[in-house]
Amino acid sequence: MALEPCKVCGSLTSMKADTCPHCGFPPTGRKRSPMFIWTGRILAFAVILSLILSVFSLLRAYFLAPPDPFQQQEDGRLTRSISGIALNSTGNHS
């Protein structure tokens, strides 16, 4: 009969015993239900997927950002180009 220390209380317990005589913990540990295991896997998958999607979204926004519609002119004025028509700061065509 093999005696090993209990994982919880440390007293020597037979590996063939159903529970530790001192604390009641099974020597092989408690078996987790399949529902618990699958819930953990689904949650881990959801967290990893959301992290990957957020990184791709940030990269897409960074690399595919539209060009700045405001352009600095030589005289220091800002002009904005809307569908090929350049407008100055007063809103008139230039």
Secondary structure, 3 states (H helix, E strand, C coil): CCEEECCCCCCEEECCCCCCCCCCCCCCCCCCCHHHHHHHHHHHHHHHHHHHHHHHHHHHHHHCCCCCCEEECCCCCEEEEECCEEECCCCCEC
